[in-house]
Amino acid sequence: MSETQTIRVVIADDQELVRAGFGMVINSQADMQVVGQARDGAEAVALAERSRPDVVLMDVRMPGMDGLEATGRITALDEGIRVIILTTFDLDEYVMAAINAGASGFLLKDTEPETLLSSIRTVYNGNAIIAPSATKRLIERMMEGGFGSPAQPGQPDPSRPTQLAQSPQSGRPAQSYTDPELALLTDREREVLVEIAHGLSNQEIADKLYVSLPTVKTHVAHLLQKINARDRVQAVVFAYENHLV
C-alpha cells in the first residue's frame, strides 16, 4: 500500500454509539477513512454498491436484513470488498454462516482499538483474520458438528448456509471423502494447513516447524492456490471438510 492510498471503510451496526466509537478510532488513522455508516444490512449493501469501500465492518444481528445476508450480497457484488464480522459472542451459527458467505474473518466487539486497526489493514492487504479467542470455539463447534441445529425465531433462515454444508466458492457439498485438491499438497504444505486450522499465525507455524517465516509464507501462498481458497478462513473450512483436524 502506497502512502497516497487510503483504506475506505463502511461501518454497519444498528447501535449508533457503536458506529460512532468505531468511526472515531478509524478516522484517527492517516491511512483510513470512514466513507459511510449503515443501520442495517440493506443500508450496508446500498452503501457498498454506491461507494465501493475496501472494508466493511459488519454487525451480525441487525433489524431487517441481517449481517449474514448483507455479507453474501456484498461479496457477490464485488469480491474485492472485504467484510469483517463484528460480534458480541465468541462464536455462533451467524459467524460460521458469514464465513461461508465470503467474510474475510471476524472479531469480537470488545477487541482493542489497535487490534481492530491492524485487522482492517490485514484484510485490506488480502489476508484473513479470526479473533484468537474465537478460533478455539470455531474448532470445537466444527468438531462437535454444532452448526446443524435448526434455526429458531430471530436466527438465520435455514435455507441459508448456517453450517459447513458447502464451500461458497466451489459449491461442493460437505464430504465424507477428500477433495482432489488435497492430493496436490506436499507433506509440508499439509502440515502448514493443519496449523492454520489450529489458529496459528505464520510466525507461530515457523517456530513450531523450525523453518523461517518467509518459508512459511511461501507454503501458505502455494497451498491457498492449490486448494482454491481465497484466504486463511477458507483454508480452515477446507481443512475441516477434509478431516485434517
C-alpha positions in Angstrom: 0.0 0.0 0.0 1.4 3.3 -1.0 1.4 6.4 1.2 -1.2 8.1 -1.0 -3.7 5.2 -0.7 -6.5 5.4 2.0 -8.4 2.4 3.2 -12.1 3.2 2.7 -14.3 1.7 5.4 -18.1 1.3 5.9 -19.4 0.5 9.4 -22.7 -1.4 9.6 -24.2 -1.7 13.1 -27.7 -0.9 14.5 -26.3 0.9 17.5 -25.3 4.5 16.9 -22.8 4.6 19.8 -21.0 1.6 18.4 -20.8 3.2 14.9 -19.6 6.4 16.4 -16.9 4.7 18.5 -15.5 2.7 15.6 -15.7 5.7 13.4 -13.6 7.8 15.8 -11.0 5.1 16.0 -10.8 4.6 12.3 -10.8 8.2 11.3 -7.9 8.9 13.7 -5.7 7.0 11.3 -3.9 8.7 8.5 -4.4 5.8 6.2 -8.1 5.2 6.9 -11.4 6.9 6.3 -15.0 6.0 7.1 -16.9 6.6 3.9 -20.3 5.6 5.2 -22.4 4.2 8.1 -25.3 1.8 7.9 -28.0 0.9 10.5 -28.9 -2.4 8.9 -27.9 -4.8 6.2 -29.9 -3.2 3.5 -28.2 0.1 4.0 -24.8 -1.6 4.1 -25.4 -3.3 0.8 -26.6 0.0 -0.8 -23.6 1.8 0.6 -21.2 -0.8 -0.6 -22.7 -0.7 -4.1 -22.6 3.1 -4.2 -19.2 3.8 -2.6 -17.3 0.6 -3.2 -15.4 0.6 0.1 -12.3 -1.5 0.7 -13.5 -2.9 4.0 -16.9 -3.3 5.6 -17.2 -3.8 9.4 -20.4 -5.8 9.7 -22.6 -6.5 12.7 -24.4 -9.7 12.6 -27.7 -9.1 14.4 -29.5 -6.1 12.9 -33.2 -5.4 12.2 -34.5 -6.1 8.7 -31.7 -7.6 6.6 -29.1 -9.0 9.0 -25.3 -9.1 8.6 -25.4 -12.6 7.1 -27.5 -11.7 4.1 -25.7 -8.4 3.7 -22.3 -10.1 3.7 -23.4 -12.5 1.0 -24.8 -9.8 -1.2 -21.7 -7.5 -0.8 -19.2 -10.3 -1.6 -21.3 -11.3 -4.6 -21.4 -7.7 -5.7 -17.6 -7.2 -5.6 -15.2 -9.8 -4.3 -12.7 -7.0 -3.8 -14.7 -5.6 -0.9 -13.6 -7.3 2.3 -16.1 -7.9 5.1 -15.1 -8.2 8.8 -17.8 -9.6 11.0 -18.1 -8.0 14.4 -19.9 -10.0 17.1 -20.6 -9.8 20.8 -20.2 -13.5 21.1 -17.1 -15.7 20.8 -18.8 -17.8 18.1 -22.3 -18.7 16.9 -24.0 -20.0 13.8 -24.2 -16.5 12.5 -20.4 -16.2 12.3 -19.9 -19.5 10.6 -22.6 -18.7 8.0 -20.9 -15.3 7.4 -17.6 -17.1 6.7 -19.4 -19.3 4.3 -20.9 -16.2 2.7 -17.5 -14.8 2.0 -16.4 -12.8 5.0 -12.7 -12.4 5.4 -12.9 -13.1 9.2 -14.4 -11.9 12.4 -13.6 -10.0 15.6 -15.3 -9.6 18.9 -16.7 -6.2 19.6 -14.6 -5.7 22.7 -11.4 -6.0 20.5 -8.7 -3.5 21.4 -8.6 -0.5 19.0 -5.1 -1.4 17.9 -6.2 -4.9 17.0 -9.2 -3.6 15.1 -7.0 -1.2 13.1 -4.4 -3.9 12.3 -7.2 -6.3 11.3 -8.6 -3.8 8.8 -5.1 -3.4 7.3 -4.7 -7.2 7.2 -7.9 -7.9 5.2 -7.2 -4.8 3.0 -3.9 -6.5 2.0 -5.7 -9.6 1.0 -5.4 -11.8 4.2 -7.9 -13.0 6.7 -8.3 -12.6 10.4 -10.0 -14.6 13.1 -10.2 -13.5 16.7 -7.9 -15.7 18.7 -10.4 -16.4 21.4 -12.9 -17.4 18.7 -10.6 -19.8 16.8 -10.7 -22.3 19.6 -14.5 -22.1 19.7 -14.7 -22.4 16.0 -12.6 -25.6 16.1 -14.7 -27.1 18.9 -18.0 -26.3 17.3 -16.9 -27.8 14.0 -15.6 -30.9 15.6 -18.9 -31.3 17.6 -20.9 -30.7 14.4 -22.6 -27.9 16.3 -23.7 -25.9 13.3 -26.5 -28.2 12.1 -29.3 -27.3 14.6 -32.5 -25.8 13.1 -32.9 -22.1 13.1 -35.1 -20.6 15.8 -37.1 -17.4 15.6 -34.8 -14.5 15.2 -32.0 -16.7 13.9 -30.8 -17.1 10.3 -33.1 -18.6 7.7 -32.4 -22.4 7.5 -32.2 -22.0 3.7 -29.0 -20.0 4.2 -25.7 -21.8 4.9 -25.8 -21.9 8.7 -23.4 -24.9 8.7 -20.5 -26.1 6.7 -22.8 -27.5 4.1 -20.8 -26.3 1.1 -17.9 -24.2 0.1 -19.1 -20.7 -1.0 -16.6 -20.7 -3.8 -16.8 -24.2 -5.3 -20.4 -25.0 -4.2 -19.2 -28.5 -3.3 -21.2 -30.3 -0.6 -19.9 -31.3 2.8 -18.0 -34.5 2.2 -17.1 -37.9 3.6 -14.3 -38.1 1.1 -11.4 -35.8 0.4 -11.2 -33.1 -2.2 -8.9 -33.9 -5.2 -7.0 -30.6 -4.4 -5.8 -32.2 -1.2 -3.6 -34.6 -3.2 -1.8 -31.6 -4.8 -0.4 -30.5 -1.4 3.1 -31.5 -0.4 3.6 -33.1 3.1 4.9 -29.8 4.4 2.1 -27.8 2.9 -0.4 -30.2 4.5 1.4 -29.6 7.9 1.1 -25.9 7.4 -2.6 -26.2 6.6 -3.2 -28.1 9.7 -1.5 -25.5 11.8 -3.5 -22.8 10.1 -6.7 -24.7 11.0 -5.4 -24.7 14.6 -5.3 -20.9 14.6 -1.6 -20.4 14.5 -0.1 -17.4 12.9 2.7 -17.6 10.3 5.3 -16.8 13.0 3.9 -19.5 15.3 4.0 -22.0 12.5 7.6 -21.1 11.7 8.6 -21.6 15.3 6.7 -24.9 15.6 8.1 -26.4 12.4 11.6 -24.9 12.8 11.5 -23.1 9.5 11.9 -19.5 8.5 9.0 -17.0 8.3 9.5 -16.4 4.6 9.3 -20.2 4.0 6.0 -20.4 5.8 4.6 -17.5 3.8 5.6 -19.3 0.6 4.0 -22.5 1.8 0.8 -20.6 2.7 0.6 -18.9 -0.7 1.2 -22.2 -2.5 -1.4 -24.2 -0.6 -4.1 -21.5 -0.8 -3.6 -21.5 -4.6 -3.7 -25.3 -4.8 -6.9 -25.7 -2.7 -8.6 -22.7 -4.4 -9.0 -20.8 -1.2 -9.1 -17.0 -1.2 -7.7 -16.7 2.3 -6.9 -18.4 5.6 -10.6 -18.6 6.7 -11.5 -20.7 3.7 -8.4 -22.7 4.3 -9.7 -23.6 7.8 -13.0 -24.6 6.3 -11.2 -26.8 3.7 -9.1 -28.5 6.4 -12.2 -29.4 8.4 -14.2 -30.5 5.4 -11.3 -32.9 4.6 -10.9 -34.2 8.1 -7.3 -32.9 8.5 -8.1 -31.8 12.1 
